[in-house]
Amino acid sequence: MSSTQLPLDLPFQRLREIRTALLHLHKALLDSEKDVYERLHGRIQSKGEFFQLVIGDEWFSWLRPFSQYIIQIDELLSAKEPITLHQANELLDGVRSLISPSEEGTPREQRYYQAIQRDPNIALLHAEVSRLLL
């Protein structure tokens, strides 16, 4: 391995690790939001109905940026062109912003904060993604 490749290998590996951790976090957030939604609106009857709610219902809209970042990471990691340090760092910065909960911030930040508060598994997964972003 040449020294010119080394700087790009680390961000590439970090993106892969963050993608995996972000995917687990996203799944936990979906499950948690589904539980809350069902308590308020009744049982979701099928996976198809749940999928339609996730992609189209306002209740789940705050989770869509998580999906978008996972897709962006996938596209970057599978691109034919070599990944640049700038591209990797831009995505990492975006994920840092994405996982910034706030009790009084934007609606997405507030919903994320609430999810972390109500679900210890989400808090642990959030901590894992945060640790990978250091």
Contact map, one row per residue, 1 for C-alpha under 8 A:
11101100000000000000000000000000000000000000000000000000000000000000000000000000000000000000000000000000000000000000000000000000000000
11111100000000000000000000000000000000000000000000000000000000000000000000000000000000000000000000000000000000000000000000000000000000
11111110000000000000000000000000000000000000000000000000000000000000000000000000000000000000000000000000000000000000000000000000000000
01111111000000000000000000000000000000000000000000000000000000000000000000000000000000000000000000000000000000000000000000000000000000
11111111100000000000000000000000000000000000000000000000000000000000000000000000000000000000000000000000000000000000000000000000000000
11111111110000000000000000000000000000000000000000000000000000000000000000000000000000000000000000000000000000000000000000000000000000
00111111111000000000000000000000000000000000000000000000000000000000000000000000000010000000000000000000000000000000000000000000000000
00011111111100000000000000000000000000000000000000000000000000000000000000000000001110000000000000000000000000000000000000000000000000
00001111111110000000000000000000000000000000000000000000000000000000000000000000000000000000000000000000000000000000000000000000000000
00000111111111000000000000000000000000000000000000000000000000000000000000000000000000000000000000000000000000000000000000000000000000
00000011111111100000000000000000000000000000000000000000000000000000000000000000000010011000000000000000000000000000000000000000000000
00000001111111110000000000000000000000000000000000000000000000000000000000001000001000010000000000000000000000000000000000000000000000
00000000111111111000000000000000000000000000000000000000000000000000000000000000000000000000000000000000000000000000000000000000000000
00000000011111111100000000000000000000000000000000000000000000000000000000000000000000000000000000000000000000000000000000000000000100
00000000001111111110000000000000000000000000000000000000000000000000000010001000000000010001000000000000000000000000000000000000000000
00000000000111111111000000000000000000000000000000000000000000000000000010001000000000000000000000000000000000000000000000000000000000
00000000000011111111100000000000000000000000000000000000000000000000000000000000000000000000000000000000000000000000000000000000000100
00000000000001111111110000000000000000000000000000000000000000000000000000000000000000000000000000000000000000000000000000000000100110
00000000000000111111111000000000000000000000000000000000000000000000010011000000000000000000000000000000000000000000000000000000000000
00000000000000011111111100000000000000000000000000000000000000000000000000000000000000000000000000000000000000000000000000000000000000
00000000000000001111111110000000000000000000000000000000000000000000000000000000000000000000000000000000000000000000000000001001100000
00000000000000000111111111000000000000000000000000000000000000000100010000000000000000000000000000000000000000000000000000000000100000
00000000000000000011111111100000000000000000000000000000000000000000010000000000000000000000000000000000000000000000000000000000000000
00000000000000000001111111110000000000000000000000000000000000000000000000000000000000000000000000000000000000000000000000001000000000
00000000000000000000111111111000000000000000000000000000000000000000000000000000000000000000000000000000000000000000000001001100000000
00000000000000000000011111111100000000000000000000000000000000100110000000000000000000000000000000000000000000000000000000000000000000
00000000000000000000001111111110000000000000000000000000000000000000000000000000000000000000000000000000000000000000000000000000000000
00000000000000000000000111111111000000000000000000000000000000000000000000000000000000000000000000000000000000000000000011000000000000
00000000000000000000000011111111100000000000000000000000000000100000000000000000000000000000000000000000000000000010000001000000000000
00000000000000000000000001111111110000000000000000000000000000100000000000000000000000000000000000000000000000000000000000000000000000
00000000000000000000000000111111111000000000000000000000000000000000000000000000000000000000000000000000000000000000000000000000000000
00000000000000000000000000011111111100000000000000000000000000000000000000000000000000000000000000000000000000000010001000000000000000
00000000000000000000000000001111111110000000000000000000000100000000000000000000000000000000000000000000000000000010000000000000000000
00000000000000000000000000000111111111000000000000000000000000000000000000000000000000000000000000000000000000000000000000000000000000
00000000000000000000000000000011111111100000000000000000000000000000000000000000000000000000000000000000000000000000000000000000000000
00000000000000000000000000000001111111110000000000000000000000000000000000000000000000000000000000000000000000000000000000000000000000
00000000000000000000000000000000111111111100000000000000001000000000000000000000000000000000000000000000000000000000000000000000000000
00000000000000000000000000000000011111111111000000000000000000000000000000000000000000000000000000000000000000000000000000000000000000
00000000000000000000000000000000001111111110000000000000000000000000000000000000000000000000000000000000000000000000000000000000000000
00000000000000000000000000000000000111111100000000000000000000000000000000000000000000000000000000000000000000000000000000000000000000
00000000000000000000000000000000000011111110000000000000000000000000000000000000000000000000000000000000000000000000000000000000000000
00000000000000000000000000000000000011111111000000000000000000000000000000000000000000000000000000000000000000000000000000000000000000
00000000000000000000000000000000000001101111100000000000000000000000000000000000000000000000000000000000000000000000000000000000000000
00000000000000000000000000000000000001000111111011000000000000000000000000000000000000000000000000000000000000000000000000000000000000
00000000000000000000000000000000000000000011111011000000000000000000000000000000000000000000000000000000000000000000000000000000000000
00000000000000000000000000000000000000000001111111000000000000000000000000000000000000000000000000000000000000000000000000000000000000
00000000000000000000000000000000000000000001111111100000000000000000000000000000000000000000000000000000000000000000000000000000000000
00000000000000000000000000000000000000000000011111110000000000000000000000000000000000000000000000000000000000000000000000000000000000
00000000000000000000000000000000000000000001111111111000000000000000000000000000000000000000000000000000000000000000000000000000000000
00000000000000000000000000000000000000000001111111111100000000000000000000000000000000000000000000000000000000000000000000000000000000
00000000000000000000000000000000000000000000001111111110000000000000000000000000000000000000000000000000000000000000000000000000000000
00000000000000000000000000000000000000000000000111111111100000000000000000000000000000000000000000000000000000000000000000000000000000
00000000000000000000000000000000000000000000000011111111101100000000000000000000000000000000000000000000000000000000000000000000000000
00000000000000000000000000000000000000000000000001111111101110000000000000000000000000000000000000000000000000000000000000000000000000
00000000000000000000000000000000000000000000000000111111100110010000000000000000000000000000000000000000000000000000000000000000000000
00000000000000000000000000000000000000000000000000011111110110000000000000000000000000000000000000000000000000000000000000000000000000
00000000000000000000000000000000000000000000000000011111111110000000000000000000000000000000000000000000000000000000000000000000000000
00000000000000000000000000000000000000000000000000000001111111000000000000000000000000000000000000000000000000000000000000000000000000
00000000000000000000000000000000000010000000000000001100111111000000000000000000000000000000000000000000000000000000000000000000000000
00000000000000000000000000000000100000000000000000001111111111110000000000000000000000000000000000000000000000000000000000000000000000
00000000000000000000000000000000000000000000000000000111111111110000000000000000000000000000000000000000000000000000000000000000000000
00000000000000000000000000000000000000000000000000000000011111111000000000000000000000000000000000000000001100100000000000000000000000
00000000000000000000000001001100000000000000000000000000000111111110000000000000000000000000000000000000000100000000000000000000000000
00000000000000000000000000000000000000000000000000000010000111111111000000000000000000000000000000000000000000000000000000000000000000
00000000000000000000000000000000000000000000000000000000000001111111100000000000000000000000000001000000000000000000000000000000000000
00000000000000000000010001000000000000000000000000000000000000111111110000000000000000000000000001000000000000000000000000000000000000
00000000000000000000000001000000000000000000000000000000000000111111111000000000000000000000000000000000000000000000000000000000000000
00000000000000000000000000000000000000000000000000000000000000011111111100000000000000000000000000000000000000000000000000000000000000
00000000000000000000000000000000000000000000000000000000000000001111111110000000000000000010011000000000000000000000000000000000000000
00000000000000000010011000000000000000000000000000000000000000000111111111000000000000000000000000000000000000000000000000000000000000
00000000000000000000000000000000000000000000000000000000000000000011111111100000000000000000000000000000000000000000000000000000000000
00000000000000000000000000000000000000000000000000000000000000000001111111110000000000000010000000000000000000000000000000000000000000
00000000000000110010000000000000000000000000000000000000000000000000111111111000000000000010000000000000000000000000000000000000000000
00000000000000000010000000000000000000000000000000000000000000000000011111111100000000000000000000000000000000000000000000000000000000
00000000000000000000000000000000000000000000000000000000000000000000001111111110000000000000000000000000000000000000000000000000000000
00000000000000000000000000000000000000000000000000000000000000000000000111111110001000000000000000000000000000000000000000000000000000
00000000000100110000000000000000000000000000000000000000000000000000000011111110001000000000000000000000000000000000000000000000000000
00000000000000000000000000000000000000000000000000000000000000000000000001111111000000000000000000000000000000000000000000000000000000
00000000000000000000000000000000000000000000000000000000000000000000000000111111111000000000000000000000000000000000000000000000000000
00000000000000000000000000000000000000000000000000000000000000000000000000000111110000000000000000000000000000000000000000000000000000
00000000000000000000000000000000000000000000000000000000000000000000000000000011111000000000000000000000000000000000000000000000000000
00000000000000000000000000000000000000000000000000000000000000000000000000000011111100000000000000000000000000000000000000000000000000
00000001000100000000000000000000000000000000000000000000000000000000000000011010111110110000000000000000000000000000000000000000000000
00000001000000000000000000000000000000000000000000000000000000000000000000000000011111110000000000000000000000000000000000000000000000
00000011001000000000000000000000000000000000000000000000000000000000000000000000001111111000000000000000000000000000000000000000000000
00000000000000000000000000000000000000000000000000000000000000000000000000000000000111111100000000000000000000000000000000000000000000
00000000000000000000000000000000000000000000000000000000000000000000000000000000001111111110000000000000000000000000000000000000000000
00000000001100100000000000000000000000000000000000000000000000000000000000000000001111111111000000000000000000000000000000000000000000
00000000001000000000000000000000000000000000000000000000000000000000000000000000000011111111100000000000000000000000000000000000000000
00000000000000000000000000000000000000000000000000000000000000000000000000000000000001111111110000000000000000000000000000000000000000
00000000000000000000000000000000000000000000000000000000000000000000100110000000000000111111111000000000000000000000000000000000000000
00000000000000100000000000000000000000000000000000000000000000000000000000000000000000011111111100000000000000000000000000000000000010
00000000000000000000000000000000000000000000000000000000000000000000000000000000000000001111111110000000000000000000000000000000000000
00000000000000000000000000000000000000000000000000000000000000000000100000000000000000000111111111000000000000000000000000000000000000
00000000000000000000000000000000000000000000000000000000000000000000100000000000000000000011111111100000000000000000000000000000000000
00000000000000000000000000000000000000000000000000000000000000000000000000000000000000000001111111110000000000000000000000000000010010
00000000000000000000000000000000000000000000000000000000000000000000000000000000000000000000111111110000000000000000000000000000000000
00000000000000000000000000000000000000000000000000000000000000001100000000000000000000000000011111110000000000000000000000000000000000
00000000000000000000000000000000000000000000000000000000000000000000000000000000000000000000001111111000000010010000000000000100010000
00000000000000000000000000000000000000000000000000000000000000000000000000000000000000000000000111111100000010010000000000000000000000
00000000000000000000000000000000000000000000000000000000000000000000000000000000000000000000000000111110100111111000000000000000000000
00000000000000000000000000000000000000000000000000000000000000000000000000000000000000000000000000011111110011011000000000000000000000
00000000000000000000000000000000000000000000000000000000000000000000000000000000000000000000000000001111100011001100000000000000000000
00000000000000000000000000000000000000000000000000000000000000000000000000000000000000000000000000000111110011000000000000000000000000
00000000000000000000000000000000000000000000000000000000000000000000000000000000000000000000000000001111111111000000000000000000000000
00000000000000000000000000000000000000000000000000000000000000000000000000000000000000000000000000000101111111000000000000000000000000
00000000000000000000000000000000000000000000000000000000000001000000000000000000000000000000000000000000111111100000000000000000000000
00000000000000000000000000000000000000000000000000000000000001100000000000000000000000000000000000001000111111110000000000000000000000
00000000000000000000000000000000000000000000000000000000000000000000000000000000000000000000000000111111111111111000000000000000000000
00000000000000000000000000000000000000000000000000000000000000000000000000000000000000000000000000001111111111111100000000000000000000
00000000000000000000000000000000000000000000000000000000000001000000000000000000000000000000000000001000001111111110000000000000000000
00000000000000000000000000000000000000000000000000000000000000000000000000000000000000000000000000111100000111111111000000000000000000
00000000000000000000000000000000000000000000000000000000000000000000000000000000000000000000000000001110000011111111100000000000000000
00000000000000000000000000000000000000000000000000000000000000000000000000000000000000000000000000000010000001111111110000000000000000
00000000000000000000000000001001100000000000000000000000000000000000000000000000000000000000000000000000000000111111111001000000000000
00000000000000000000000000000000000000000000000000000000000000000000000000000000000000000000000000000000000000011111111101100100000000
00000000000000000000000000000000000000000000000000000000000000000000000000000000000000000000000000000000000000001111111100100000000000
00000000000000000000000000000000000000000000000000000000000000000000000000000000000000000000000000000000000000000111111100000000000000
00000000000000000000000000000001000000000000000000000000000000000000000000000000000000000000000000000000000000000011111111100000000000
00000000000000000000000000000000000000000000000000000000000000000000000000000000000000000000000000000000000000000001111111110000000000
00000000000000000000000000010000000000000000000000000000000000000000000000000000000000000000000000000000000000000000001111111000000000
00000000000000000000000010011000000000000000000000000000000000000000000000000000000000000000000000000000000000000011001111111100000000
00000000000000000000000000000000000000000000000000000000000000000000000000000000000000000000000000000000000000000001101111111110000000
00000000000000000000000000000000000000000000000000000000000000000000000000000000000000000000000000000000000000000000000111111111000000
00000000000000000000100110000000000000000000000000000000000000000000000000000000000000000000000000000000000000000000000011111111100000
00000000000000000000000010000000000000000000000000000000000000000000000000000000000000000000000000100000000000000001000001111111110000
00000000000000000000000000000000000000000000000000000000000000000000000000000000000000000000000000000000000000000000000000111111111000
00000000000000000000100000000000000000000000000000000000000000000000000000000000000000000000000000000000000000000000000000011111111100
00000000000000000100110000000000000000000000000000000000000000000000000000000000000000000000000000000000000000000000000000001111111110
00000000000000000000000000000000000000000000000000000000000000000000000000000000000000000000000100100000000000000000000000000111111111
00000000000000000000000000000000000000000000000000000000000000000000000000000000000000000000000000000000000000000000000000000011111111
00000000000001001100000000000000000000000000000000000000000000000000000000000000000000000000000000000000000000000000000000000001111111
00000000000000000100000000000000000000000000000000000000000000000000000000000000000000000001000100000000000000000000000000000000111111
00000000000000000000000000000000000000000000000000000000000000000000000000000000000000000000000000000000000000000000000000000000011111
